[in-house]
Amino acid sequence: GRGLARMRETAIRLALGCGRGRLVRQFLTESLLTALLGTIGGLVLAAFAIRLFTAWNPLGDLPANRIGLDVRTLFAAAVAMIAMTIVSGLVPALRVSTADPNDALRTGGQRGPATVPGQRAQAAMLAAQMAACVVLLVATVLMIQTFLRLQDEPLGFEASDLFVANVVLPNDAFDSSEKRNIYYRQLADRLHALPGVRNVAAGSSRPLNSGAPVAVHTGTEDPGNPPR
């Protein structure tokens, strides 16, 4: 919106001999600086929000996939920054650089003439910005409500007195399933003998976490070789 409102300033620059290419580069540089500052501020805010969410931990147990700023997040932020640079810099620069400098200079005021295409472009960008903000706000509120409701959702088991530990055995010392089963049985017996322990169990995955994938094969109906 500010770019399209700089019609008179652009007309003065063109009248003084400024080329359209240099004008476009100036607009792109200004919008790139603004988008870069906004992107850095957004990443800093996201990093702080992740640490706050991890400390808050509304589910009582963080998901298996680590929450953090990874390469995909940085790539998405870079794409958004480039898109905003083009929209906020290149589009206004091309529109104001193709306007007639004489008409802009004859019109009083700093903003220059308010043309119908310019007003439509400003209205379209304003509507798109408001629509994106509404979608983000609605999605954020729904996500917070989901976390709050999940805290009261029954899990199907009592989790207050449970202690879960992940055990990873080295492949060299436990190269067979028999050795691993012996180790887990001995571990369960020793843990069960500890004071205050009522029961011990072992499983392939933690509760509420996905286990091993299940392969479903279809096509043949052989009773001796049923689908898995």
SULPE-V116302 format. One record per residue. N is the residue number from 1. SS is DSSP state (~ for helix, > for strand, _ for the rest). NEAR is the number of other C-alpha atoms within 12 Angstrom. Layout:
BEGIN
n-><N:N>
ss-><SS:SS>
near-><NEAR:NEAR>
END
This chain:
BEGIN
n-><1:2:3:4:5:6:7:8:9:10:11:12:13:14:15:16:17:18:19:20:21:22:23:24:25:26:27:28:29:30:31:32:33:34:35:36:37:38:39:40:41:42:43:44:45:46:47:48:49:50:51:52:53:54:55:56:57:58:59:60:61:62:63:64:65:66:67:68:69:70:71:72:73:74:75:76:77:78:79:80:81:82:83:84:85:86:87:88:89:90:91:92:93:94:95:96:97:98:99:100:101:102:103:104:105:106:107:108:109:110:111:112:113:114:115:116:117:118:119:120:121:122:123:124:125:126:127:128:129:130:131:132:133:134:135:136:137:138:139:140:141:142:143:144:145:146:147:148:149:150:151:152:153:154:155:156:157:158:159:160:161:162:163:164:165:166:167:168:169:170:171:172:173:174:175:176:177:178:179:180:181:182:183:184:185:186:187:188:189:190:191:192:193:194:195:196:197:198:199:200:201:202:203:204:205:206:207:208:209:210:211:212:213:214:215:216:217:218:219:220:221:222:223:224:225:226:227:228>
ss-><_:_:_:_:_:_:~:~:~:~:~:~:~:~:~:_:_:_:_:~:~:~:~:~:~:~:~:~:~:~:~:~:~:~:~:~:~:~:~:~:~:~:~:~:~:~:~:~:~:~:~:~:~:~:~:~:_:_:_:_:_:_:_:_:_:_:_:_:_:_:~:~:~:~:~:~:~:~:~:~:~:~:~:~:~:~:~:~:~:~:~:~:~:~:~:~:~:_:_:_:~:~:~:~:~:~:_:_:_:_:_:_:_:_:_:~:~:~:~:~:~:~:~:~:~:~:~:~:~:~:~:~:~:~:~:~:~:~:~:~:~:~:~:~:~:~:~:~:~:~:~:_:_:_:_:_:_:_:_:_:_:_:_:_:_:_:_:_:_:_:_:_:_:_:_:_:~:~:~:~:~:~:~:~:~:~:~:~:~:~:~:~:_:_:_:_:_:_:_:_:_:_:_:_:_:_:_:_:_:_:_:_:_:_:_:_:_:_:_:_:_:_:_:_:_:_:_:_>
near-><28:26:35:38:26:31:39:31:30:40:34:28:24:26:20:13:14:19:20:24:17:19:33:31:23:26:32:30:21:24:31:27:21:21:27:24:19:21:28:19:16:22:24:18:15:21:20:16:18:19:17:15:20:19:14:15:19:21:23:19:23:19:17:14:10:12:18:22:21:15:10:11:18:20:15:17:26:23:17:22:29:25:21:28:32:27:29:35:34:30:29:36:38:28:31:39:35:23:30:22:26:20:21:30:24:17:20:15:15:20:25:29:29:25:21:11:16:28:18:15:24:25:16:16:23:17:15:15:18:14:14:14:14:14:14:14:14:14:14:14:14:14:15:17:15:16:21:17:14:17:16:14:12:12:14:9:11:10:16:9:12:16:18:16:15:13:15:13:16:12:11:9:13:16:13:14:13:12:17:21:17:14:22:24:17:17:18:20:18:15:20:17:14:13:9:11:16:15:17:23:22:23:18:17:18:21:23:18:15:14:12:10:10:9:8:10:12:11:10:12:11:11:7:8:11:12:14:14>
END
